């Protein structure tokens, strides 16, 4: 497997990771907006989702995938 194939595989993993994070945030937002009383579990869920998002972004930055720096807008 050459270097280009490895980068392509990492891009696929990045896409799946972004999809997972996006879906996780959607679930959290839906649960938070559907709930009138925020339980400690709801607060923890939203915090965990944001932590996962940051962790994925950090992982992608550390892997140094060419052309991926700054690919996601805040």
Secondary structure, DSSP 8 states (H G I E B T S, - for coil): --HHHHHHHHHHHHHHHHHHHHHHHHHHHHHHHH-SS--HHHHHHHHHHHHHHHHHHHHHHHHT-TT-TT-S--
